[in-house]
Amino acid sequence: MSLNLRKDKMFAVLSLLSAALILVSGIFLNVATASPGPTISAVCTNNTTVANQCTSVVIDQAEAFNVGFKPSVIYVHHDEWITISDPSQIEHTFTLVAPSFEPHTVSQVNACDSLAPGTVCLAALLAHDPSGIPPTTAPIPPYPNSCEAFTGPPAYYQCIKAGVGLNNGTAFPGLSTSFTSTTSGDSIILFPSESFMVQITAPAGTVLHYMCIIHPWMQGEIIVTK
């Protein structure tokens, strides 16, 4: 066998090995750097004064006002992970709501905003805090991507799963259950600059409606696909 032929065969073998190594390393790289699915951000930048942010009543996500959740509609697969982020300077909630109880008129929004009896806003707030006082305390100490349970005063839960408050450091089990005015669902209080990675456990074909009970004009949808 000539020297050139040996070199050609050796080069071919090395090329195959290199390709295999690249493929294997690529597989590990994808697993190691796998990123979550879409990000939903609570955006309230219509006013530079913190106290006045999110004060505009904008029904059903009028994008021009830059007040609300962005994007307001996302498509995800069953069991896919998403990130819920609060880049604003004030607290919000990410609360799943049955569509028939979601406020869509000015009077409905105002009733929810004032925590009127029979509104889904009051039902969700009482699940977070039985005393009925909206939370204002930031998480101390922080539990990244997991829930806080505060002993008070006042005492309240940052995360509600199917109406049950989750203990300190608990990872959120997944979004699937919607609030009505009488039954409890899933809800997370988002503190400024906080992000949560959560799994969408609702079955394919479900449309999850969500809102902020502190700012009930902030609304959106998660459409769960096959």
WOTA-V937721 format. One record per residue. N is the residue number from 1. SS is DSSP state (alpha for helix, beta for strand, coil for the rest). PSI is psi in radians with two decimals (999 if undefined). D_FIRST is the distance of its C-alpha to the first C-alpha in Angstrom with 1 decimal. Layout:
# WOTA-V937721
n={N & N}
ss={SS & SS}
psi={PSI & PSI}
d_first={D_FIRST & D_FIRST}
This chain:
# WOTA-V937721
n={1 & 2 & 3 & 4 & 5 & 6 & 7 & 8 & 9 & 10 & 11 & 12 & 13 & 14 & 15 & 16 & 17 & 18 & 19 & 20 & 21 & 22 & 23 & 24 & 25 & 26 & 27 & 28 & 29 & 30 & 31 & 32 & 33 & 34 & 35 & 36 & 37 & 38 & 39 & 40 & 41 & 42 & 43 & 44 & 45 & 46 & 47 & 48 & 49 & 50 & 51 & 52 & 53 & 54 & 55 & 56 & 57 & 58 & 59 & 60 & 61 & 62 & 63 & 64 & 65 & 66 & 67 & 68 & 69 & 70 & 71 & 72 & 73 & 74 & 75 & 76 & 77 & 78 & 79 & 80 & 81 & 82 & 83 & 84 & 85 & 86 & 87 & 88 & 89 & 90 & 91 & 92 & 93 & 94 & 95 & 96 & 97 & 98 & 99 & 100 & 101 & 102 & 103 & 104 & 105 & 106 & 107 & 108 & 109 & 110 & 111 & 112 & 113 & 114 & 115 & 116 & 117 & 118 & 119 & 120 & 121 & 122 & 123 & 124 & 125 & 126 & 127 & 128 & 129 & 130 & 131 & 132 & 133 & 134 & 135 & 136 & 137 & 138 & 139 & 140 & 141 & 142 & 143 & 144 & 145 & 146 & 147 & 148 & 149 & 150 & 151 & 152 & 153 & 154 & 155 & 156 & 157 & 158 & 159 & 160 & 161 & 162 & 163 & 164 & 165 & 166 & 167 & 168 & 169 & 170 & 171 & 172 & 173 & 174 & 175 & 176 & 177 & 178 & 179 & 180 & 181 & 182 & 183 & 184 & 185 & 186 & 187 & 188 & 189 & 190 & 191 & 192 & 193 & 194 & 195 & 196 & 197 & 198 & 199 & 200 & 201 & 202 & 203 & 204 & 205 & 206 & 207 & 208 & 209 & 210 & 211 & 212 & 213 & 214 & 215 & 216 & 217 & 218 & 219 & 220 & 221 & 222 & 223 & 224 & 225 & 226}
ss={coil & coil & alpha & alpha & alpha & alpha & alpha & alpha & alpha & alpha & alpha & alpha & alpha & alpha & alpha & alpha & alpha & alpha & alpha & alpha & alpha & alpha & alpha & alpha & alpha & alpha & alpha & alpha & alpha & alpha & alpha & alpha & coil & coil & coil & coil & coil & coil & beta & beta & beta & beta & beta & beta & coil & coil & coil & coil & coil & alpha & alpha & alpha & coil & coil & coil & coil & coil & coil & coil & coil & coil & coil & alpha & alpha & alpha & coil & beta & beta & beta & beta & coil & coil & beta & beta & beta & beta & beta & coil & coil & coil & beta & beta & beta & beta & beta & coil & coil & coil & coil & coil & coil & beta & beta & beta & beta & beta & beta & coil & alpha & alpha & alpha & coil & coil & coil & coil & alpha & alpha & alpha & alpha & alpha & alpha & alpha & alpha & coil & coil & coil & coil & coil & coil & alpha & alpha & alpha & alpha & alpha & alpha & alpha & alpha & alpha & coil & coil & coil & coil & coil & coil & coil & coil & coil & coil & coil & coil & coil & coil & coil & coil & coil & coil & coil & coil & beta & beta & coil & coil & coil & coil & coil & beta & beta & coil & beta & beta & beta & coil & coil & beta & beta & coil & coil & coil & coil & coil & coil & coil & coil & coil & beta & coil & coil & coil & beta & coil & coil & coil & coil & coil & coil & coil & beta & beta & beta & beta & coil & coil & coil & coil & beta & beta & beta & beta & beta & beta & coil & coil & coil & coil & coil & coil & beta & beta & beta & beta & beta & coil & coil & coil & coil & coil & coil & coil & beta & beta & beta & beta & beta & beta & beta & coil}
psi={2.31 & 2.77 & -0.72 & -0.67 & -0.71 & -0.74 & -0.72 & -0.75 & -0.73 & -0.72 & -0.70 & -0.75 & -0.80 & -0.66 & -0.74 & -0.73 & -0.74 & -0.74 & -0.71 & -0.73 & -0.72 & -0.74 & -0.81 & -0.82 & -0.58 & -0.67 & -0.84 & -0.64 & -0.74 & -0.68 & -0.77 & -0.58 & 0.33 & 2.23 & 2.68 & 2.98 & -2.56 & 2.74 & 2.29 & 2.16 & 2.39 & 1.93 & 2.06 & 1.39 & 0.54 & -0.13 & 2.36 & -0.31 & 2.14 & -0.75 & -0.41 & 0.04 & 2.55 & 0.42 & -0.16 & 2.22 & 1.84 & 1.93 & 2.29 & 0.82 & 1.02 & 1.86 & -0.52 & -0.40 & -0.16 & 0.68 & 2.01 & -2.80 & 2.35 & 2.26 & 2.74 & -0.31 & 2.26 & 2.73 & 2.24 & 2.83 & 2.72 & 2.31 & 0.13 & 2.63 & 2.48 & 2.89 & 2.27 & 2.14 & 2.55 & 1.53 & 0.00 & -3.07 & 0.14 & 2.87 & 2.63 & 2.97 & 2.66 & 1.75 & 2.15 & 2.32 & 2.36 & 2.34 & -0.55 & -0.23 & 0.04 & 2.27 & 2.32 & -0.11 & 2.87 & -0.74 & -0.68 & -0.73 & -0.77 & -0.68 & -0.74 & -0.73 & -0.59 & 0.11 & 0.77 & 2.58 & 2.44 & -0.06 & 2.68 & -0.47 & -0.76 & -0.71 & -0.77 & -0.70 & -0.76 & -0.48 & -0.71 & -0.71 & 1.79 & -0.36 & -0.22 & 0.28 & 2.08 & 2.41 & 2.51 & -0.09 & 2.29 & 2.70 & 2.17 & 2.11 & 2.82 & 2.47 & 1.66 & 2.23 & 0.46 & 3.04 & 2.70 & 2.46 & 1.95 & 2.42 & -0.21 & -3.00 & 2.55 & 2.83 & 2.39 & 2.86 & 2.35 & -0.61 & 2.36 & 2.18 & 1.97 & 0.68 & -0.04 & 2.24 & 2.39 & 2.47 & 2.92 & 2.28 & 0.05 & 2.30 & 2.47 & 2.24 & -0.37 & 2.61 & 2.16 & -0.38 & 2.24 & 2.53 & 2.60 & -2.98 & -0.18 & -0.27 & 2.53 & 2.63 & -2.43 & 2.38 & 2.51 & 2.29 & 2.21 & 2.09 & 2.74 & 2.35 & 0.22 & 2.58 & 2.56 & 2.35 & 2.10 & 2.67 & 2.43 & 1.83 & -0.04 & 2.56 & 2.76 & 2.47 & -0.17 & 2.51 & 1.96 & 2.11 & 2.35 & 2.80 & 3.00 & 2.13 & -0.26 & -0.61 & 1.42 & -0.12 & -0.15 & 1.92 & 2.82 & -3.08 & 2.53 & 2.05 & 2.03 & 2.07 & 2.95 & 999}
d_first={0.0 & 3.8 & 6.6 & 8.4 & 6.6 & 6.9 & 10.3 & 11.2 & 10.8 & 12.7 & 15.2 & 15.8 & 16.5 & 18.8 & 20.5 & 21.4 & 22.7 & 24.7 & 26.2 & 27.1 & 28.8 & 30.6 & 31.8 & 33.0 & 34.6 & 36.2 & 37.8 & 39.2 & 40.4 & 42.2 & 43.9 & 44.8 & 46.3 & 47.7 & 51.0 & 54.1 & 55.2 & 58.0 & 60.5 & 64.2 & 66.2 & 70.0 & 70.9 & 74.5 & 74.6 & 77.5 & 79.6 & 78.7 & 81.5 & 80.1 & 83.4 & 83.4 & 79.8 & 79.4 & 83.1 & 82.7 & 83.2 & 80.4 & 80.3 & 76.9 & 74.6 & 75.7 & 72.6 & 74.6 & 76.5 & 73.4 & 75.1 & 73.4 & 70.0 & 67.0 & 65.5 & 68.3 & 66.1 & 62.6 & 60.5 & 58.7 & 57.1 & 58.7 & 57.8 & 56.4 & 57.3 & 59.2 & 60.7 & 64.4 & 65.3 & 68.6 & 68.0 & 71.8 & 74.5 & 76.4 & 76.0 & 75.1 & 74.5 & 71.8 & 73.8 & 72.9 & 76.0 & 76.9 & 77.1 & 80.8 & 81.7 & 79.9 & 82.4 & 82.2 & 85.6 & 87.3 & 89.9 & 87.2 & 85.2 & 88.4 & 89.3 & 85.9 & 85.9 & 89.3 & 88.1 & 90.8 & 91.4 & 89.4 & 86.5 & 82.9 & 82.9 & 85.6 & 83.8 & 80.6 & 82.3 & 84.3 & 81.1 & 79.7 & 83.0 & 86.0 & 88.3 & 87.5 & 86.8 & 83.7 & 81.2 & 81.0 & 79.4 & 75.8 & 73.5 & 74.0 & 71.7 & 68.9 & 66.8 & 63.7 & 63.2 & 65.8 & 69.5 & 72.6 & 75.7 & 78.6 & 81.7 & 83.9 & 86.3 & 85.8 & 83.3 & 80.7 & 77.2 & 74.5 & 72.7 & 74.2 & 72.2 & 74.3 & 77.4 & 76.4 & 76.1 & 72.8 & 73.0 & 71.8 & 68.0 & 67.4 & 64.6 & 65.9 & 65.0 & 64.5 & 66.5 & 68.1 & 71.8 & 74.4 & 77.8 & 81.0 & 84.5 & 85.0 & 81.6 & 79.1 & 75.5 & 72.6 & 73.2 & 71.8 & 73.7 & 71.5 & 72.5 & 71.8 & 68.2 & 67.2 & 64.3 & 63.7 & 60.6 & 61.9 & 60.4 & 61.9 & 62.7 & 64.9 & 63.5 & 61.9 & 64.5 & 66.8 & 68.2 & 69.2 & 72.0 & 72.3 & 74.8 & 76.2 & 79.5 & 80.6 & 80.0 & 80.2 & 79.5 & 75.9 & 74.2 & 70.9 & 68.8 & 65.6 & 64.3 & 62.2 & 59.6 & 57.5}
